[in-house]
Amino acid sequence: MRRTMTKMGLAVLCAGALCTSGALSACGTYKPVEAASDQTAVGDGQNRADGGDGQAAADSGDSQAAADGGQADGNTQPTPESSRNEAELTTAKPPEFDEVDETVYVKTADGTPVNVRSSCNKQNNSNVVTTAGAGEELKRTGISEEWSRIVMDGQVYYVATAFLTTEVPETTAASNSANVEAGEVKLDASWKYADFSKINSGAAKLYRSEAENRKNKTICVNAGHGTSGGSSVKTQCHPDGTPKVTGGTTSAGATSAVAVSGGMTFSDGTPEAKVTLAMALKLKDKLLANGYDVLMIRESDDVQLDNIARTVIANNTSDCHIALHWDSTTNNKGAFYMSVPSNQSYRNMEPVKSHWEQHNALGASLVAGLKSAGVKIFSNGAMEMDLTQTSYSTIPSVDLELGDKASDDSDAALEKLADGLVLGIGRYLGTGQ
């Protein structure tokens, strides 16, 4: 569903106020946030290029958001894909909280994020505000057997107690890039899915952070487009040869798609590939300063790496993969991520089956970070799309649309976007900023 932050904020403040009096307080008048079932935003033109390298929605932007009960004006609260955790958790009666003031950390058996909710209710996922990554530090103000009351970004929310611990998590886990030397990284023919690539003579570049707070995590920053001749070559959509389940520049039912599309042109005449590169360079600098290692897919106007090669290199060197794009619509709709289609056959296909929840959780965290930085968000912050990138990813991976043709592509705008992405990455990985 779509709900404005004003309505959500009132619900949260009421819940928080009712739960904070006394050493043991019950939300006696507790009432879950009422919501309709969520709908994934879909444009009417579907002029999105395949493989994370084209444009996304149609020109329906604002009208679609309005029809869904929310304006694409940056005030709509995105409803992220929910975590699979809490599967058996239910709340039959209003919770009672012991008052505490302590730091806790997210801990899950499989390292996936947990849901952060606006109310203590798991009847559906309409109250999921965002997710918290494994190891993420949270401030807990109240605890019951099933639920913990936390404060995040100055607001009161709720997380299942079973997935929180007071024990400080280990921070020395090796990055996926631990055995990869800094500098140029080329596609290794022995890597899984490498043989599906058709354009792979180029090289990415791996940077090591020299910051004091080095996080031992590597972020792949993929500036969309920028492969000369990429639109005249086709690669297989899915590793198992099955057809695409959603449309776009490559229609549903197709089994092959352009290796790398050329991208659109902004209203001010700037090619999208130049803006994605400028965005990637700003994000690289901020990530390195914040202790992250960075794999740059490209740092020039042309890199001879198709979407499969980019993805496979990221799979073997990075801890998450973020492809940067802008949509081809012209209504300044705001940012959103390409979520994994809710198509059972697609979600049962490897490697999607093993990683789709991570992809969606990463996307939701990035959108939440962008929103916190004051970036305009389109509709609920997500749009389902079957992409080559997602189909071959074995690490958390997402195509992020940071706006469209009419968006501001100035240095100041890109700086704000980069700040929001750093926040979102920290939230997902549980590393803070």
C-alpha positions as CSV (number, residue, x, y, z in Angstrom):
1,M,0.0,0.0,0.0
2,R,1.0,3.6,-0.2
3,R,0.7,5.9,2.8
4,T,2.1,9.4,3.3
5,M,4.7,9.8,6.1
6,T,2.3,12.3,7.8
7,K,-0.3,9.6,8.4
8,M,2.4,7.0,9.3
9,G,4.1,9.5,11.6
10,L,0.9,10.1,13.5
11,A,0.3,6.3,13.9
12,V,3.9,5.8,15.1
13,L,3.8,8.8,17.6
14,C,0.5,7.5,19.1
15,A,1.9,4.0,19.5
16,G,5.1,5.4,21.0
17,A,3.3,7.6,23.4
18,L,1.1,4.7,24.7
19,C,4.1,2.5,25.2
20,T,6.4,4.7,27.2
21,S,4.8,5.3,30.6
22,G,5.9,3.1,33.6
23,A,8.5,0.4,34.0
24,L,6.1,-2.1,32.6
25,S,3.6,-0.6,30.2
26,A,1.0,-2.1,28.0
27,C,-0.3,-0.7,24.7
28,G,-3.8,-1.1,26.1
29,T,-5.4,0.9,23.3
30,Y,-3.0,-0.4,20.8
31,K,-4.4,-0.5,17.2
32,P,-2.4,-1.7,14.2
33,V,-2.1,0.7,11.3
34,E,-4.9,0.0,8.9
35,A,-3.8,-0.6,5.3
36,A,-4.9,-2.0,2.0
37,S,-2.7,-4.5,0.2
38,D,0.3,-3.1,-1.6
39,Q,0.5,-2.9,-5.4
40,T,3.8,-2.7,-7.3
41,A,4.2,0.3,-9.4
42,V,4.2,-0.4,-13.1
43,G,4.3,2.1,-15.9
44,D,2.1,1.7,-19.0
45,G,4.8,1.8,-21.6
46,Q,7.3,-0.5,-20.1
47,N,10.1,1.0,-22.1
48,R,12.8,-0.3,-19.9
49,A,15.9,-1.9,-21.5
50,D,16.9,-5.3,-20.3
51,G,19.8,-6.1,-18.1
52,G,19.9,-3.0,-16.0
53,D,20.8,-0.9,-18.8
54,G,17.9,1.0,-20.2
55,Q,14.9,2.9,-19.0
56,A,12.2,1.8,-16.8
57,A,8.7,3.0,-16.5
58,A,6.3,4.7,-18.8
59,D,5.1,8.2,-18.7
60,S,2.3,7.2,-16.3
61,G,4.5,8.3,-13.3
62,D,2.5,10.9,-11.4
63,S,-1.0,9.7,-12.5
64,Q,-0.1,6.2,-11.4
65,A,1.1,7.3,-8.0
66,A,-2.1,9.4,-7.5
67,A,-4.3,6.5,-8.4
68,D,-2.5,4.5,-5.8
69,G,-3.2,7.0,-3.1
70,G,0.2,8.7,-3.0
71,Q,1.9,11.5,-4.9
72,A,5.2,11.1,-6.5
73,D,6.4,14.1,-4.7
74,G,9.0,12.7,-2.3
75,N,6.5,12.3,0.6
76,T,5.2,8.8,-0.2
77,Q,6.6,6.2,2.1
78,P,8.1,3.3,0.1
79,T,6.9,-0.1,1.3
80,P,9.9,-2.4,0.9
81,E,9.9,-6.0,0.1
82,S,9.6,-7.8,3.4
83,S,12.2,-10.1,5.0
84,R,11.4,-13.8,5.2
85,N,12.3,-13.7,8.9
86,E,9.5,-13.7,11.5
87,A,7.7,-16.3,9.4
88,E,6.1,-17.9,12.5
89,L,5.7,-14.8,14.6
90,T,2.2,-13.7,15.5
91,T,0.8,-11.3,18.1
92,A,-2.5,-12.3,19.6
93,K,-2.8,-9.4,22.0
94,P,-1.3,-6.0,22.6
95,P,2.3,-6.3,23.8
96,E,3.6,-5.2,27.2
97,F,7.1,-3.7,27.2
98,D,9.7,-3.6,29.9
99,E,11.4,-0.2,29.7
100,V,15.1,-0.4,28.7
101,D,17.7,1.8,27.2
102,E,20.3,-0.3,25.4
103,T,22.1,-0.9,22.2
104,V,21.1,-4.1,20.3
105,Y,22.2,-5.7,17.0
106,V,20.3,-7.5,14.3
107,K,21.2,-11.2,14.3
108,T,19.7,-13.8,11.8
109,A,20.7,-17.3,11.1
110,D,21.1,-16.7,7.4
111,G,22.4,-13.1,7.5
112,T,19.3,-11.7,5.8
113,P,17.7,-8.4,7.0
114,V,14.7,-8.2,9.4
115,N,11.5,-6.2,9.0
116,V,11.1,-2.8,10.8
117,R,7.4,-2.2,11.4
118,S,5.3,0.8,12.5
119,S,3.1,-1.5,14.7
120,C,3.4,-4.8,16.5
121,N,1.4,-6.8,14.0
122,K,2.4,-9.4,11.5
123,Q,-1.0,-10.2,10.0
124,N,0.3,-8.7,6.7
125,N,3.3,-6.6,5.6
126,S,1.5,-3.3,5.1
127,N,3.2,-1.9,8.3
128,V,6.7,-2.7,7.1
129,V,8.6,0.6,7.0
130,T,12.1,-0.6,6.1
131,T,14.5,-3.5,6.9
132,A,17.5,-3.6,9.1
133,G,20.6,-5.5,7.9
134,A,22.3,-8.3,9.8
135,G,24.7,-6.7,12.3
136,E,23.0,-3.3,12.2
137,E,23.1,-1.4,15.5
138,L,19.7,-0.3,16.9
139,K,18.6,1.6,20.0
140,R,16.0,-0.4,22.0
141,T,13.7,1.4,24.4
142,G,11.3,-1.4,25.3
143,I,11.2,-5.2,25.2
144,S,8.5,-7.9,25.3
145,E,8.7,-11.6,24.6
146,E,7.8,-11.2,21.0
147,W,8.6,-7.5,20.1
148,S,11.2,-4.9,20.8
149,R,10.5,-1.1,20.6
150,I,13.3,0.7,18.8
151,V,14.1,4.2,17.8
152,M,15.4,4.7,14.2
153,D,15.9,8.1,12.6
154,G,14.1,9.7,15.5
155,Q,10.9,7.6,15.1
156,V,9.5,4.7,17.1
157,Y,9.3,1.4,15.4
158,Y,9.1,-2.3,16.2
159,V,11.3,-5.4,15.5
160,A,10.8,-9.0,16.4
161,T,12.8,-9.6,19.6
162,A,14.0,-13.0,18.4
163,F,16.2,-11.3,15.8
164,L,18.0,-8.8,18.2
165,T,20.9,-9.4,20.5
166,T,23.0,-7.3,22.9
167,E,26.2,-9.0,21.8
168,V,28.4,-7.0,19.5
169,P,28.7,-8.8,16.2
170,E,32.0,-9.9,14.7
171,T,33.3,-7.2,12.3
172,T,36.3,-9.1,10.9
173,A,34.5,-11.2,8.3
174,A,36.5,-11.2,5.1
175,S,35.0,-9.4,2.1
176,N,34.1,-11.2,-1.0
177,S,37.1,-9.4,-2.6
178,A,39.6,-10.5,0.1
179,N,41.5,-12.6,-2.4
180,V,41.4,-10.1,-5.3
181,E,44.2,-7.7,-5.7
182,A,43.5,-4.0,-6.0
183,G,43.7,-2.6,-9.5
184,E,42.3,-3.9,-12.7
185,V,39.9,-6.8,-12.6
186,K,39.1,-8.7,-15.8
187,L,36.5,-11.4,-16.4
188,D,37.9,-14.8,-15.4
189,A,36.7,-17.4,-17.8
190,S,36.5,-20.0,-14.9
191,W,33.9,-17.9,-13.0
192,K,30.4,-19.2,-13.0
193,Y,28.3,-17.8,-15.8
194,A,31.3,-16.1,-17.4
195,D,30.8,-18.1,-20.6
196,F,27.4,-16.4,-21.2
197,S,29.2,-13.0,-21.7
198,K,29.8,-11.8,-25.3
199,I,31.6,-8.5,-24.6
200,N,34.4,-8.9,-22.0
201,S,37.7,-7.4,-23.2
202,G,37.5,-4.5,-20.8
203,A,38.4,-4.3,-17.1
204,A,36.8,-3.0,-13.9
205,K,39.0,-1.4,-11.2
206,L,39.1,-2.3,-7.5
207,Y,40.0,0.3,-4.9
208,R,40.9,-0.3,-1.2
209,S,39.8,2.3,1.3
210,E,42.5,3.9,3.4
211,A,40.0,5.3,6.0
212,E,40.5,4.5,9.7
213,N,37.1,2.9,9.9
214,R,37.6,0.5,7.1
215,K,34.6,-1.8,6.9
216,N,36.1,-4.8,5.0
217,K,33.1,-4.6,2.6
218,T,33.3,-4.1,-1.2
219,I,30.6,-2.2,-3.1
220,C,30.4,-2.7,-6.8
221,V,29.4,0.7,-8.4
222,N,28.1,0.0,-11.9
223,A,27.6,3.2,-14.0
224,G,24.9,2.1,-16.4
225,H,25.5,2.0,-20.2
226,G,28.9,3.1,-21.7
227,T,29.8,0.1,-23.8
228,S,30.4,1.0,-27.5
229,G,28.6,-1.4,-29.8
230,G,26.7,-3.0,-26.9
231,S,23.3,-2.4,-28.4
232,S,24.2,-4.5,-31.5
233,V,25.1,-7.6,-29.6
234,K,22.7,-9.9,-27.8
235,T,23.1,-12.2,-24.7
236,Q,21.0,-14.8,-23.1
237,C,18.4,-13.4,-20.7
238,H,18.4,-16.2,-18.2
239,P,21.2,-18.8,-17.6
240,D,18.7,-21.7,-18.0
241,G,17.4,-20.3,-21.3
242,T,13.9,-19.6,-20.2
243,P,12.1,-16.5,-21.5
244,K,11.7,-13.2,-19.8
245,V,8.7,-12.9,-17.6
246,T,8.2,-9.1,-17.9
247,G,8.3,-6.7,-20.8
248,G,10.5,-3.7,-21.5
249,T,12.7,-2.9,-24.5
250,T,13.1,-6.7,-24.6
251,S,9.5,-8.0,-24.6
252,A,8.2,-10.7,-22.3
253,G,8.8,-14.1,-23.8
254,A,12.2,-13.2,-25.4
255,T,15.2,-15.4,-24.6
256,S,17.9,-12.9,-25.6
257,A,18.4,-9.1,-25.0
258,V,20.9,-6.4,-26.0
259,A,24.2,-6.8,-24.3
260,V,24.3,-3.1,-23.1
261,S,21.9,-0.5,-24.3
262,G,22.9,3.0,-25.2
263,G,20.7,4.8,-22.6
264,M,18.5,7.9,-23.0
265,T,19.3,11.6,-23.2
266,F,18.3,14.1,-20.4
267,S,16.1,17.0,-21.2
268,D,19.1,19.3,-21.0
269,G,20.8,17.3,-23.8
270,T,23.2,15.3,-21.6
271,P,23.6,11.5,-22.4
272,E,22.5,9.3,-19.6
273,A,25.8,7.4,-19.8
274,K,27.7,10.6,-18.8
275,V,25.4,11.3,-15.9
276,T,25.7,7.7,-14.5
277,L,29.5,8.0,-14.8
278,A,29.5,11.3,-12.9
279,M,27.2,9.7,-10.3
280,A,29.4,6.7,-9.9
281,L,32.6,8.7,-9.4
282,K,30.9,10.8,-6.7
283,L,29.6,7.7,-5.0
284,K,33.1,6.0,-5.2
285,D,34.7,8.9,-3.3
286,K,32.1,8.9,-0.6
287,L,32.3,5.2,-0.1
288,L,36.1,5.2,0.1
289,A,35.9,8.0,2.7
290,N,33.5,6.0,4.7
291,G,35.6,2.9,4.9
292,Y,34.2,0.8,2.0
293,D,36.3,-0.8,-0.7
294,V,34.9,0.0,-4.2
295,L,34.8,-1.9,-7.5
296,M,34.3,0.5,-10.3
297,I,32.8,-1.2,-13.4
298,R,33.7,1.8,-15.5
299,E,35.6,5.1,-15.1
300,S,35.5,6.3,-18.7
301,D,33.0,6.8,-21.5
302,D,33.6,3.3,-22.8
303,V,34.2,0.0,-21.1
304,Q,34.0,-3.2,-23.1
305,L,32.0,-5.2,-20.6
306,D,28.5,-6.4,-21.2
307,N,25.8,-6.7,-18.5
308,I,26.7,-10.3,-17.9
309,A,30.4,-9.6,-17.6
310,R,29.7,-6.7,-15.2
311,T,27.6,-8.9,-13.1
312,V,30.0,-11.9,-13.0
313,I,32.9,-9.7,-12.0
314,A,30.8,-8.2,-9.2
315,N,29.7,-11.7,-8.1
316,N,33.4,-12.6,-7.5
317,T,34.8,-9.4,-6.1
318,S,32.1,-7.6,-4.2
319,D,29.6,-7.8,-1.3
320,C,26.8,-6.0,-3.2
321,H,26.2,-4.7,-6.7
322,I,24.5,-1.4,-7.4
323,A,23.8,-0.4,-11.0
324,L,23.0,3.3,-11.5
325,H,20.4,4.5,-14.1
326,W,17.8,7.2,-14.8
327,D,14.4,6.4,-16.3
328,S,13.3,7.5,-19.8
329,T,10.0,9.2,-18.7
330,T,9.8,13.0,-18.6
331,N,7.7,13.8,-15.4
332,N,10.5,14.0,-12.9
333,K,9.0,11.0,-11.1
334,G,11.7,10.4,-8.5
335,A,13.9,7.4,-7.6
336,F,13.0,3.7,-7.3
337,Y,14.6,0.3,-7.6
338,M,13.9,-2.6,-9.9
339,S,12.5,-5.4,-7.6
340,V,12.4,-9.1,-8.5
341,P,9.2,-10.0,-10.2
342,S,6.6,-11.9,-8.1
343,N,6.6,-14.6,-10.7
344,Q,7.0,-18.1,-9.2
345,S,8.9,-19.7,-12.1
346,Y,11.3,-16.8,-12.1
347,R,11.9,-16.9,-8.4
348,N,12.4,-20.6,-8.6
349,M,15.2,-20.2,-11.1
350,E,18.8,-20.2,-9.9
351,P,20.6,-18.1,-9.0
352,V,17.5,-15.9,-8.5
353,K,15.9,-18.5,-6.1
354,S,18.8,-18.2,-3.6
355,H,19.2,-14.4,-3.7
356,W,16.0,-12.6,-4.7
357,E,15.2,-11.7,-1.1
358,Q,18.6,-10.1,-0.7
359,H,18.2,-8.1,-4.0
360,N,14.8,-6.7,-2.8
361,A,16.1,-6.0,0.7
362,L,19.1,-4.1,-0.7
363,G,16.8,-2.1,-3.0
364,A,14.5,-1.2,-0.2
365,S,17.4,-0.1,2.0
366,L,18.8,2.1,-0.7
367,V,15.4,3.8,-1.3
368,A,15.1,4.4,2.4
369,G,18.5,5.9,2.5
370,L,17.7,8.2,-0.4
371,K,14.4,9.2,1.3
372,S,16.3,10.1,4.5
373,A,18.6,12.3,2.4
374,G,15.6,14.2,1.0
375,V,15.5,12.6,-2.4
376,K,12.2,12.4,-4.2
377,I,10.8,8.8,-4.3
378,F,8.5,7.4,-7.0
379,S,5.3,5.8,-5.8
380,N,6.2,2.9,-3.4
381,G,9.9,3.0,-4.3
382,A,9.9,-0.3,-6.3
383,M,8.9,-1.6,-9.8
384,E,9.1,-5.3,-10.8
385,M,11.3,-6.0,-13.7
386,D,13.1,-9.1,-15.1
387,L,16.7,-8.0,-15.7
388,T,19.8,-9.7,-17.0
389,Q,21.7,-8.4,-14.0
390,T,19.4,-9.9,-11.5
391,S,19.1,-13.1,-13.4
392,Y,22.9,-13.8,-13.1
393,S,23.6,-12.2,-9.7
394,T,24.9,-14.3,-6.8
395,I,25.4,-11.4,-4.4
396,P,22.8,-8.7,-3.3
397,S,22.3,-6.8,-6.5
398,V,19.9,-4.1,-7.7
399,D,19.3,-1.7,-10.6
400,L,18.5,1.7,-9.1
401,E,16.6,4.3,-11.2
402,L,17.6,7.7,-9.6
403,G,15.1,9.8,-11.5
404,D,14.2,10.4,-15.2
405,K,14.9,12.7,-18.2
406,A,13.5,15.7,-16.4
407,S,15.5,15.2,-13.2
408,D,18.1,17.6,-12.0
409,D,21.5,16.2,-13.0
410,S,23.6,19.0,-11.4
411,D,26.6,18.4,-9.2
412,A,24.5,19.3,-6.1
413,A,21.8,16.9,-7.1
414,L,24.3,14.1,-7.6
415,E,25.9,14.9,-4.2
416,K,22.5,14.5,-2.5
417,L,21.9,11.2,-4.3
418,A,25.4,9.9,-3.3
419,D,24.8,10.8,0.4
420,G,21.5,8.9,0.3
421,L,23.1,5.8,-1.2
422,V,25.8,5.7,1.4
423,L,23.1,5.8,4.1
424,G,21.2,3.0,2.4
425,I,24.3,0.8,2.0
426,G,25.2,1.3,5.6
427,R,21.6,0.4,6.6
428,Y,21.7,-2.8,4.5
429,L,25.1,-4.0,5.6
430,G,24.7,-3.0,9.2
431,T,27.8,-0.9,9.0
432,G,26.3,2.5,9.6
433,Q,27.5,5.3,7.4
